[in-house]
Amino acid sequence: MSKNLVLQIPDDVFEAVEQVAAKTGATAEKFVLEIVLRNLPHNKKMLTVEERRTALAKLMNYAGAVESDNSRSGDNELIDADLAREYGKDL
């Protein structure tokens, strides 16, 4: 079931929403609804055993997809140091 929600917003805000929505190929209503949904706390439903198995099978398709010559490529401390160097901060 769905409900209607009527909002009164200034003309300039509505025009801006329409312009941005048009660039993405959406209506103003769909664009605003997407913003609202993105900002609501996520309602995480419990997955069934079968849904979990399916999700894990999809994830495992990517296992081993990247091969690195660096034996320490998964070393979190090394990764943190690389990031700190890149962004100029000491961790």
N, CA, C and O of each residue as an XYZ file, in Angstrom:
364
protein
N       0.845     -1.178      0.000
C       0.000      0.000      0.000
C       0.892      1.243      0.000
O       1.980      1.228      0.577
N       0.447      2.286     -0.626
C       1.205      3.535     -0.628
C       0.289      4.684     -0.245
O      -0.936      4.582     -0.324
N       0.891      5.746      0.160
C       0.171      6.956      0.579
C       0.645      8.129     -0.259
O       1.749      8.105     -0.804
N      -0.176      9.139     -0.361
C       0.210     10.385     -1.020
C       0.713     11.362      0.020
O       0.204     11.420      1.140
N       1.733     12.140     -0.367
C       2.277     13.163      0.496
C       2.375     14.434     -0.334
O       3.034     14.451     -1.374
N       1.728     15.487      0.118
C       1.742     16.745     -0.613
C       2.681     17.705      0.095
O       2.535     17.952      1.292
N       3.642     18.245     -0.638
C       4.598     19.192     -0.082
C       4.450     20.535     -0.766
O       4.221     20.609     -1.973
N       4.578     21.572     -0.003
C       4.638     22.904     -0.590
C       6.074     23.388     -0.449
O       6.595     23.540      0.656
N       6.700     23.626     -1.599
C       8.074     24.098     -1.597
C       8.162     25.324     -2.482
O       7.345     25.493     -3.388
N       9.127     26.172     -2.238
C       9.269     27.384     -3.049
C       9.487     27.037     -4.525
O      10.058     25.999     -4.857
N       9.026     27.918     -5.384
C       9.136     27.706     -6.831
C      10.577     27.442     -7.262
O      10.824     26.554     -8.078
N      11.524     28.197     -6.724
C      12.917     28.016     -7.156
C      13.469     26.653     -6.751
O      14.283     26.071     -7.468
N      13.025     26.146     -5.599
C      13.465     24.819     -5.172
C      12.861     23.761     -6.097
O      13.547     22.828     -6.512
N      11.578     23.913     -6.416
C      10.924     22.954     -7.309
C      11.584     22.951     -8.681
O      11.797     21.890     -9.268
N      11.902     24.119     -9.186
C      12.560     24.206    -10.495
C      13.922     23.511    -10.469
O      14.290     22.814    -11.414
N      14.660     23.708     -9.382
C      15.958     23.054     -9.254
C      15.795     21.536     -9.202
O      16.564     20.809     -9.831
N      14.808     21.058     -8.463
C      14.544     19.620     -8.386
C      14.189     19.081     -9.763
O      14.689     18.029    -10.163
N      13.342     19.781    -10.487
C      12.959     19.341    -11.834
C      14.167     19.272    -12.765
O      14.299     18.331    -13.548
N      15.038     20.259    -12.680
C      16.210     20.287    -13.550
C      17.145     19.109    -13.256
O      17.605     18.432    -14.175
N      17.416     18.876    -11.994
C      18.311     17.774    -11.639
C      17.656     16.434    -11.989
O      18.319     15.535    -12.507
N      16.377     16.304    -11.712
C      15.665     15.055    -12.023
C      15.691     14.785    -13.525
O      15.896     13.648    -13.950
N      15.484     15.821    -14.324
C      15.474     15.663    -15.778
C      16.823     15.159    -16.280
O      16.881     14.371    -17.224
N      17.903     15.611    -15.654
C      19.241     15.160    -16.070
C      19.439     13.666    -15.821
O      20.219     13.015    -16.515
N      18.738     13.132    -14.839
C      18.853     11.706    -14.536
C      17.739     10.897    -15.196
O      17.691      9.675    -15.062
N      16.853     11.576    -15.903
C      15.761     10.880    -16.580
C      14.609     10.521    -15.670
O      13.798      9.657    -16.002
N      14.529     11.173    -14.528
C      13.469     10.877    -13.563
C      12.492     12.047    -13.491
O      12.796     13.160    -13.922
N      11.331     11.774    -12.944
C      10.395     12.849    -12.648
C      10.827     13.495    -11.342
O      11.624     12.923    -10.598
N      10.306     14.678    -11.060
C      10.618     15.348     -9.797
C      10.169     14.484     -8.616
O      10.864     14.389     -7.604
N       9.006     13.859     -8.759
C       8.478     13.025     -7.682
C       9.399     11.840     -7.398
O       9.709     11.552     -6.242
N       9.839     11.151     -8.463
C      10.710      9.992     -8.285
C      12.055     10.423     -7.696
O      12.607      9.737     -6.836
N      12.568     11.537     -8.153
C      13.843     12.043     -7.653
C      13.765     12.322     -6.150
O      14.649     11.910     -5.399
N      12.725     13.012     -5.713
C      12.560     13.335     -4.285
C      12.361     12.054     -3.475
O      12.908     11.927     -2.379
N      11.579     11.099     -4.005
C      11.373      9.838     -3.299
C      12.683      9.100     -3.122
O      12.920      8.532     -2.056
N      13.548      9.089     -4.135
C      14.844      8.437     -4.024
C      15.702      9.094     -2.941
O      16.401      8.403     -2.200
N      15.650     10.422     -2.848
C      16.403     11.123     -1.806
C      15.884     10.729     -0.426
O      16.668     10.466      0.486
N      14.571     10.688     -0.277
C      13.976     10.316      1.009
C      14.378      8.885      1.375
O      14.788      8.627      2.506
N      14.262      7.962      0.430
C      14.603      6.564      0.714
C      16.074      6.397      1.069
O      16.416      5.590      1.933
N      16.945      7.154      0.411
C      18.379      7.074      0.696
C      18.704      7.568      2.091
O      19.705      7.153      2.675
N      17.880      8.443      2.632
C      18.183      9.055      3.926
C      17.426      8.444      5.092
O      17.609      8.871      6.232
N      16.587      7.461      4.835
C      15.899      6.765      5.918
C      16.805      5.676      6.482
O      17.636      5.124      5.760
N      16.652      5.369      7.751
C      17.415      4.235      8.279
C      17.002      2.976      7.523
O      15.821      2.766      7.248
N      17.965      2.156      7.196
C      17.661      0.951      6.431
C      16.947     -0.060      7.308
O      17.351     -0.329      8.439
N      15.893     -0.602      6.767
C      15.174     -1.670      7.443
C      15.722     -2.983      6.877
O      15.299     -3.445      5.817
N      16.659     -3.563      7.597
C      17.313     -4.762      7.101
C      16.460     -5.975      7.427
O      16.306     -6.361      8.586
N      15.915     -6.560      6.381
C      15.108     -7.750      6.605
C      16.017     -8.954      6.766
O      17.128     -8.981      6.236
N      15.552     -9.919      7.479
C      16.302    -11.150      7.659
C      16.199    -11.962      6.373
O      15.114    -12.131      5.818
N      17.329    -12.457      5.912
C      17.337    -13.287      4.719
C      17.015    -14.727      5.082
O      17.364    -15.219      6.155
N      16.344    -15.378      4.160
C      16.109    -16.808      4.362
C      17.425    -17.543      4.115
O      18.372    -16.971      3.576
N      17.474    -18.795      4.506
C      18.675    -19.597      4.297
C      18.991    -19.655      2.805
O      20.153    -19.541      2.416
N      17.990    -19.828      1.984
C      18.194    -19.905      0.542
C      18.705    -18.577     -0.022
O      19.575    -18.571     -0.893
N      18.170    -17.455      0.467
C      18.655    -16.144      0.018
C      20.121    -15.935      0.419
O      20.904    -15.363     -0.339
N      20.476    -16.401      1.608
C      21.874    -16.297      2.044
C      22.797    -17.138      1.165
O      23.878    -16.696      0.775
N      22.352    -18.349      0.862
C      23.153    -19.221     -0.005
C      23.344    -18.592     -1.381
O      24.445    -18.609     -1.932
N      22.272    -18.040     -1.928
C      22.352    -17.397     -3.242
C      23.299    -16.206     -3.207
O      24.118    -16.039     -4.110
N      23.193    -15.375     -2.169
C      24.065    -14.203     -2.045
C      25.524    -14.629     -1.899
O      26.409    -14.026     -2.505
N      25.777    -15.659     -1.104
C      27.146    -16.143     -0.922
C      27.699    -16.707     -2.229
O      28.865    -16.485     -2.557
N      26.876    -17.426     -2.967
C      27.320    -17.975     -4.253
C      27.685    -16.855     -5.215
O      28.675    -16.962     -5.939
N      26.900    -15.782     -5.233
C      27.215    -14.631     -6.102
C      28.529    -13.990     -5.674
O      29.357    -13.645     -6.517
N      28.721    -13.830     -4.375
C      29.943    -13.228     -3.857
C      31.158    -14.089     -4.191
O      32.205    -13.567     -4.572
N      31.023    -15.389     -4.050
C      32.153    -16.286     -4.281
C      32.583    -16.313     -5.747
O      33.687    -16.764     -6.053
N      31.734    -15.838     -6.657
C      32.143    -15.727     -8.062
C      33.334    -14.789     -8.214
O      34.080    -14.879     -9.189
N      33.511    -13.891     -7.249
C      34.600    -12.914     -7.314
C      35.822    -13.339     -6.518
O      36.858    -12.677     -6.587
N      35.727    -14.417     -5.771
C      36.858    -14.874     -4.966
C      38.020    -15.231     -5.887
O      37.854    -15.990     -6.841
N      39.182    -14.685     -5.599
C      40.362    -14.953     -6.407
C      40.406    -14.198     -7.717
O      41.247    -14.484     -8.569
N      39.520    -13.243     -7.890
C      39.458    -12.503     -9.151
C      40.651    -11.580     -9.344
O      40.969    -11.206    -10.473
N      41.313    -11.210     -8.253
C      42.462    -10.315     -8.342
C      43.705    -11.081     -7.910
O      43.722    -11.721     -6.859
N      44.733    -11.006     -8.727
C      45.979    -11.662     -8.388
C      47.040    -10.594     -8.198
O      47.230     -9.732     -9.056
N      47.720    -10.655     -7.084
C      48.738     -9.668     -6.782
C      50.088    -10.355     -6.643
O      50.186    -11.447     -6.082
N      51.119     -9.714     -7.152
C      52.467    -10.246     -6.978
C      53.021     -9.917     -5.597
O      54.070    -10.425     -5.202
N      52.303     -9.056     -4.863
C      52.750     -8.629     -3.539
C      52.140     -9.558     -2.491
O      50.923     -9.569     -2.305
N      52.970    -10.326     -1.815
C      52.462    -11.266     -0.810
C      51.855    -10.561      0.395
O      51.137    -11.179      1.181
N      52.137     -9.276      0.544
C      51.594     -8.515      1.680
C      50.441     -7.610      1.268
O      50.078     -6.700      2.013
N      49.857     -7.844      0.090
C      48.811     -6.935     -0.405
C      47.566     -6.911      0.481
O      46.780     -5.966      0.411
N      47.380     -7.922      1.303
C      46.240     -7.940      2.220
C      46.594     -7.504      3.623
O      45.770     -7.625      4.529
N      47.788     -7.005      3.823
C      48.269     -6.577      5.136
C      47.661     -5.208      5.468
O      47.991     -4.206      4.833
N      46.783     -5.176      6.452
C      46.082     -3.931      6.787
C      47.020     -2.813      7.217
O      46.786     -1.651      6.883
N      48.075     -3.142      7.950
C      49.010     -2.098      8.382
C      49.734     -1.490      7.184
O      49.956     -0.280      7.138
N      50.101     -2.330      6.216
C      50.742     -1.839      4.999
C      49.781     -0.959      4.193
O      50.164      0.088      3.671
N      48.539     -1.405      4.106
C      47.518     -0.629      3.390
C      47.319      0.721      4.067
O      47.258      1.752      3.396
N      47.217      0.718      5.417
C      47.048      1.974      6.157
C      48.226      2.920      5.916
O      48.036      4.122      5.735
N      49.441      2.369      5.916
C      50.627      3.203      5.686
C      50.611      3.788      4.272
O      50.956      4.954      4.077
N      50.211      2.980      3.286
C      50.114      3.478      1.907
C      49.090      4.607      1.806
O      49.329      5.620      1.148
N      47.965      4.421      2.455
C      46.924      5.460      2.426
C      47.398      6.725      3.121
O      47.149      7.829      2.637
N      48.074      6.578      4.242
C      48.578      7.731      4.979
C      49.582      8.493      4.129
O      49.562      9.723      4.085
N      50.450      7.767      3.463
C      51.430      8.424      2.575
C      50.720      9.161      1.446
O      51.053     10.300      1.121
N      49.751      8.498      0.864
C      49.026      9.081     -0.283
C      48.300     10.364      0.114
O      48.287     11.337     -0.640
N      47.695     10.358      1.302
C      46.908     11.509      1.734
C      47.666     12.428      2.679
O      47.092     13.381      3.206
N      48.934     12.157      2.897
C      49.782     13.067      3.670
C      49.513     13.084      5.150
O      49.749     14.104      5.798
N      49.033     12.008      5.708
C      48.751     11.962      7.149
C      49.447     10.759      7.743
O      49.522      9.703      7.116
N      49.950     10.915      8.935
C      50.535      9.789      9.646
C      49.470      9.114     10.490
O      48.693      9.780     11.175
N      49.437      7.810     10.438
C      48.472      7.066     11.258
C      49.129      6.540     12.505
O      48.476      5.888     13.320
